[in-house]
Amino acid sequence: MPSSAAANAEEFRQRAAQAESRSNGRLVRNTAFSLAQQVSAMALALLLVPYMLWMLGPERYGMWLSLQLFNILGLAGLAELGFQGAIVRFLARYHAQGDRAACAGVMIAGLALFCAIGCVVAAAVILFAQTGLATVFPFPDENAAEMRLALSIMGAGLITSFPALAIKAFFAGRQELSTTKVWELCDRLAFAVATLVLLQFTTNLAMLVLIEQAIAVCLVAIFGVVAWRSSDSWRDWSAGKELRRHLRDIARLSRPVFAANLASQGFSRLPDLFVAVLLGPVSLTAYQIATRIPRAIKVLQGSLNAAVLPHVAKLDRSLVEREPGSASPEAQAEFVLLGLRLNMLLAVPILMGMSALAPLLLAIWVGSDYRDLAGYMAAFAVFQALFLLSNYAGATLTQPHHFKVFVRINLSLLAALICVLALGLQKGGIGLLVGALVLSGVGMAGAALFVFHTIHGLPLARIYREAIAGPVLLSAMSGLILLAPGALMLANGQWLTGATIIAGSGVFYAVVLYRVVLKAPERSFLTGRLRRARR
């Protein structure tokens, strides 16, 4: 008997180790795949900005950005109330358990919720477009009718944009990131091509919004059919018998998820709204240019979070207690720490290089007239690094009570930011805004460390050693020392000397990251990938 018990214990340990290894491997693969798609989408967006700025001009481009505040990726997205995150978590859990009926029930509940929300939000946006848009936003009178029509079209598109969130949650919960990322890439690519053609004939913003929404509706229909065909259990509508229970479960978990999303989206979108309302479309254009490239780096973390969330839901401690042989709380903590380290390894070197080369990047990207925004761009890159840490911490939470302190701190910081902007933005301008964001980011990073230490049980010393000392401090300081001289020469027009120094220091910086910052297993993994790519 003792030998049998020992054999079972050893088998359980082996299964746990194998499950952890597979989980970590899927994390890296899903992150890499998602990253490849999002880098492509980021490149399309960055290439499209100077073209639209040239064709529309700073004021009309600022008006276009004001319209984008009301789409599903902007303020309207807050109306999803955290349901999408809750749906992903439940689908990942039920999919891991093989409970197809529960998956179907969650999906039916999610679609019903988002269809209802889409209709309500669409009506609200259309009503605002017809009654309050021209009063709130300082648009020229001659553009008021065009803006009302454009925003009404965008509002109507929300009727399908919200159900699309449920379909994307279905793919995310099943860890089918490839499908979701192909969807998003097709959307961005089709819009970029349509914009390139349309602006040759007209600069009417209503037409531009109409094309954007038509593309989105077509893709929702296509990928909705793909989701329907890939899950037979959807067609068994008897799964809807427990619809009320699934709605309660989603609503229960969605409250803390919504609060976390509110803080995250608030820091992302509310500054744009305040700039658009208080400073006008030209200032919004300047702010977007200063922050667009650092914001694009957020796709790195978006890729990682999309891969992390389903796995964290699987490793939830409540499941661990029921299935002691499949995972452990320590495995969950190790997985979270690995994700945090990957987050910092991906983002910090790029943000560091971007900050050092900010004047040159702006001059090449949108012209020398915008080089003065380089300081804002570097400061926003610092905020973005802190913001990434906070967003990742939120993605690792699966239980409602885990969100409480984390969300309260972030919402308090958001409320303080709103007060600062409401009282001082017109006098302090974009400089005040960026400074307030950096200070808020410091507080958000502190809340994230609280999550990692208190909820996931990671010692602060280990967090510092594994994810901060090398990936952040050493990476940032060495990058600043190595890249700054060449960047300064390029900024002063010493092109040949500056480019030579930047090239040499960039190679040396990569060697420092490879030899000093990366661990031996990470170096082996990277070397293996490079060898495979050469073949």
BELUR-V964217 format. One record per residue. N is the residue number from 1. RES is the residue in three letters. OMEGA is omega in whole degrees, -180 to 180 (* if undefined). Layout:
n = {N/N}
res = {RES/RES}
omega = {OMEGA/OMEGA}
//
This chain:
n = {1/2/3/4/5/6/7/8/9/10/11/12/13/14/15/16/17/18/19/20/21/22/23/24/25/26/27/28/29/30/31/32/33/34/35/36/37/38/39/40/41/42/43/44/45/46/47/48/49/50/51/52/53/54/55/56/57/58/59/60/61/62/63/64/65/66/67/68/69/70/71/72/73/74/75/76/77/78/79/80/81/82/83/84/85/86/87/88/89/90/91/92/93/94/95/96/97/98/99/100/101/102/103/104/105/106/107/108/109/110/111/112/113/114/115/116/117/118/119/120/121/122/123/124/125/126/127/128/129/130/131/132/133/134/135/136/137/138/139/140/141/142/143/144/145/146/147/148/149/150/151/152/153/154/155/156/157/158/159/160/161/162/163/164/165/166/167/168/169/170/171/172/173/174/175/176/177/178/179/180/181/182/183/184/185/186/187/188/189/190/191/192/193/194/195/196/197/198/199/200/201/202/203/204/205/206/207/208/209/210/211/212/213/214/215/216/217/218/219/220/221/222/223/224/225/226/227/228/229/230/231/232/233/234/235/236/237/238/239/240/241/242/243/244/245/246/247/248/249/250/251/252/253/254/255/256/257/258/259/260/261/262/263/264/265/266/267/268/269/270/271/272/273/274/275/276/277/278/279/280/281/282/283/284/285/286/287/288/289/290/291/292/293/294/295/296/297/298/299/300/301/302/303/304/305/306/307/308/309/310/311/312/313/314/315/316/317/318/319/320/321/322/323/324/325/326/327/328/329/330/331/332/333/334/335/336/337/338/339/340/341/342/343/344/345/346/347/348/349/350/351/352/353/354/355/356/357/358/359/360/361/362/363/364/365/366/367/368/369/370/371/372/373/374/375/376/377/378/379/380/381/382/383/384/385/386/387/388/389/390/391/392/393/394/395/396/397/398/399/400/401/402/403/404/405/406/407/408/409/410/411/412/413/414/415/416/417/418/419/420/421/422/423/424/425/426/427/428/429/430/431/432/433/434/435/436/437/438/439/440/441/442/443/444/445/446/447/448/449/450/451/452/453/454/455/456/457/458/459/460/461/462/463/464/465/466/467/468/469/470/471/472/473/474/475/476/477/478/479/480/481/482/483/484/485/486/487/488/489/490/491/492/493/494/495/496/497/498/499/500/501/502/503/504/505/506/507/508/509/510/511/512/513/514/515/516/517/518/519/520/521/522/523/524/525/526/527/528/529/530/531/532/533/534/535}
res = {MET/PRO/SER/SER/ALA/ALA/ALA/ASN/ALA/GLU/GLU/PHE/ARG/GLN/ARG/ALA/ALA/GLN/ALA/GLU/SER/ARG/SER/ASN/GLY/ARG/LEU/VAL/ARG/ASN/THR/ALA/PHE/SER/LEU/ALA/GLN/GLN/VAL/SER/ALA/MET/ALA/LEU/ALA/LEU/LEU/LEU/VAL/PRO/TYR/MET/LEU/TRP/MET/LEU/GLY/PRO/GLU/ARG/TYR/GLY/MET/TRP/LEU/SER/LEU/GLN/LEU/PHE/ASN/ILE/LEU/GLY/LEU/ALA/GLY/LEU/ALA/GLU/LEU/GLY/PHE/GLN/GLY/ALA/ILE/VAL/ARG/PHE/LEU/ALA/ARG/TYR/HIS/ALA/GLN/GLY/ASP/ARG/ALA/ALA/CYS/ALA/GLY/VAL/MET/ILE/ALA/GLY/LEU/ALA/LEU/PHE/CYS/ALA/ILE/GLY/CYS/VAL/VAL/ALA/ALA/ALA/VAL/ILE/LEU/PHE/ALA/GLN/THR/GLY/LEU/ALA/THR/VAL/PHE/PRO/PHE/PRO/ASP/GLU/ASN/ALA/ALA/GLU/MET/ARG/LEU/ALA/LEU/SER/ILE/MET/GLY/ALA/GLY/LEU/ILE/THR/SER/PHE/PRO/ALA/LEU/ALA/ILE/LYS/ALA/PHE/PHE/ALA/GLY/ARG/GLN/GLU/LEU/SER/THR/THR/LYS/VAL/TRP/GLU/LEU/CYS/ASP/ARG/LEU/ALA/PHE/ALA/VAL/ALA/THR/LEU/VAL/LEU/LEU/GLN/PHE/THR/THR/ASN/LEU/ALA/MET/LEU/VAL/LEU/ILE/GLU/GLN/ALA/ILE/ALA/VAL/CYS/LEU/VAL/ALA/ILE/PHE/GLY/VAL/VAL/ALA/TRP/ARG/SER/SER/ASP/SER/TRP/ARG/ASP/TRP/SER/ALA/GLY/LYS/GLU/LEU/ARG/ARG/HIS/LEU/ARG/ASP/ILE/ALA/ARG/LEU/SER/ARG/PRO/VAL/PHE/ALA/ALA/ASN/LEU/ALA/SER/GLN/GLY/PHE/SER/ARG/LEU/PRO/ASP/LEU/PHE/VAL/ALA/VAL/LEU/LEU/GLY/PRO/VAL/SER/LEU/THR/ALA/TYR/GLN/ILE/ALA/THR/ARG/ILE/PRO/ARG/ALA/ILE/LYS/VAL/LEU/GLN/GLY/SER/LEU/ASN/ALA/ALA/VAL/LEU/PRO/HIS/VAL/ALA/LYS/LEU/ASP/ARG/SER/LEU/VAL/GLU/ARG/GLU/PRO/GLY/SER/ALA/SER/PRO/GLU/ALA/GLN/ALA/GLU/PHE/VAL/LEU/LEU/GLY/LEU/ARG/LEU/ASN/MET/LEU/LEU/ALA/VAL/PRO/ILE/LEU/MET/GLY/MET/SER/ALA/LEU/ALA/PRO/LEU/LEU/LEU/ALA/ILE/TRP/VAL/GLY/SER/ASP/TYR/ARG/ASP/LEU/ALA/GLY/TYR/MET/ALA/ALA/PHE/ALA/VAL/PHE/GLN/ALA/LEU/PHE/LEU/LEU/SER/ASN/TYR/ALA/GLY/ALA/THR/LEU/THR/GLN/PRO/HIS/HIS/PHE/LYS/VAL/PHE/VAL/ARG/ILE/ASN/LEU/SER/LEU/LEU/ALA/ALA/LEU/ILE/CYS/VAL/LEU/ALA/LEU/GLY/LEU/GLN/LYS/GLY/GLY/ILE/GLY/LEU/LEU/VAL/GLY/ALA/LEU/VAL/LEU/SER/GLY/VAL/GLY/MET/ALA/GLY/ALA/ALA/LEU/PHE/VAL/PHE/HIS/THR/ILE/HIS/GLY/LEU/PRO/LEU/ALA/ARG/ILE/TYR/ARG/GLU/ALA/ILE/ALA/GLY/PRO/VAL/LEU/LEU/SER/ALA/MET/SER/GLY/LEU/ILE/LEU/LEU/ALA/PRO/GLY/ALA/LEU/MET/LEU/ALA/ASN/GLY/GLN/TRP/LEU/THR/GLY/ALA/THR/ILE/ILE/ALA/GLY/SER/GLY/VAL/PHE/TYR/ALA/VAL/VAL/LEU/TYR/ARG/VAL/VAL/LEU/LYS/ALA/PRO/GLU/ARG/SER/PHE/LEU/THR/GLY/ARG/LEU/ARG/ARG/ALA/ARG/ARG}
omega = {178/-179/178/178/179/179/178/179/179/178/178/180/179/178/179/180/178/179/179/180/178/-180/179/179/178/178/-178/-179/180/178/-179/180/180/180/-179/179/-174/174/177/178/178/179/177/-179/-178/178/-178/-176/-179/179/179/178/179/-176/-175/-173/-176/-176/-179/175/174/176/176/178/177/177/-178/176/-174/179/-174/177/-179/-176/179/180/177/-179/175/167/180/-178/-177/178/178/180/179/-178/180/179/178/-179/-178/178/178/179/-178/-178/-176/180/178/177/180/179/178/-179/178/178/180/179/179/179/-174/174/179/180/-180/180/-179/-178/178/179/-180/-180/179/178/178/180/-176/-174/-170/-173/-177/179/-175/-175/-177/178/173/-177/-177/180/-174/-178/179/-179/178/179/-178/-179/176/177/179/178/179/179/180/179/177/-178/-179/174/177/178/178/179/177/176/177/180/-179/180/177/-180/176/-177/-178/-179/180/-177/174/176/-177/179/177/179/-178/-178/179/179/179/180/180/180/179/-179/-173/-177/173/-176/-178/174/180/-176/178/177/180/178/180/178/-180/-178/178/177/-179/-179/179/-179/175/179/-178/-176/171/176/178/179/-180/-178/-177/-180/179/-175/176/-173/177/-174/174/176/179/179/180/-177/-178/179/179/177/178/-180/180/-179/-179/-179/-175/-178/177/177/178/179/177/178/179/178/-178/-180/177/178/-180/-169/-177/175/177/-180/179/179/-179/-176/-173/-176/176/-174/180/177/177/176/180/-180/180/179/-179/-174/-173/-178/175/178/180/179/178/178/176/-179/176/177/-178/-179/179/178/-175/-169/180/-179/178/178/178/-177/-179/-172/178/176/-179/-178/180/-179/-173/-179/-173/-178/180/175/179/178/177/180/179/180/178/180/177/178/178/180/177/178/-177/179/-180/-167/-170/180/-179/177/179/178/178/180/-179/-176/-174/-180/-179/-180/180/-180/180/-172/-174/177/-176/179/-176/-180/-180/179/-175/179/177/-179/179/179/179/176/176/178/-177/178/178/-180/178/179/-180/-179/178/178/178/-179/-178/-178/-178/-178/-177/-177/178/-174/-163/-175/-179/-177/-179/178/-178/178/176/178/178/178/178/179/179/179/180/-178/-179/-175/-170/-174/-178/178/-175/178/-175/179/177/-179/-177/177/178/178/180/178/177/179/177/178/179/177/176/177/178/178/175/179/-177/-176/-172/-174/-177/175/180/177/-179/179/-180/175/179/-176/-173/-168/-177/-173/-179/-176/-177/-171/-179/179/-178/-178/179/177/179/-178/-174/-173/-174/-178/179/179/179/178/178/179/180/176/177/-166/-175/-180/-179/180/179/-180/179/-180/180/-180/177/177/179/177/178/178/178/179/-176/-173/-172/-174/-178/174/-179/178/179/177/179/179/-179/179/178/178/180/178/179/179/180/179/*}
//
